[in-house]
Amino acid sequence: MQRVLAISGMLFLAFATQAAADCTCRFRGGETVEGQTACISTSSGSTLARCEKFLNNTSWKMLNQPCPTASLSGPDGDMSPADPVLAGIIRG
């Protein structure tokens, strides 16, 4: 009897661990793992959202933060490269 309980307990833990690892949120045809963020378009513009579990289901939690962006602008606001030699080549 103890052997049956031990085996049942191990099987339960194995399936419970596997189920927790499969939690993902869907967005634009892809999957995002629980805890990761994505930039989601809403009616009020793009916002950062995190994949979280709510009532045993995954859902997006809006973080009310703007999406991160990259910029190629130099320190003076123009699109100049950081290397002065390249700047001379590009600007002529």
ABEGO torsion letter per residue (X at the ends): XAAAAAAAAAAAAAAAAAAAAABBBBBGGBBBBBGBBBBBBBAAEBBBBBBBBBGGBBBBBBAGBBBBBBBABBAAGBABBABAAAAAAAAX
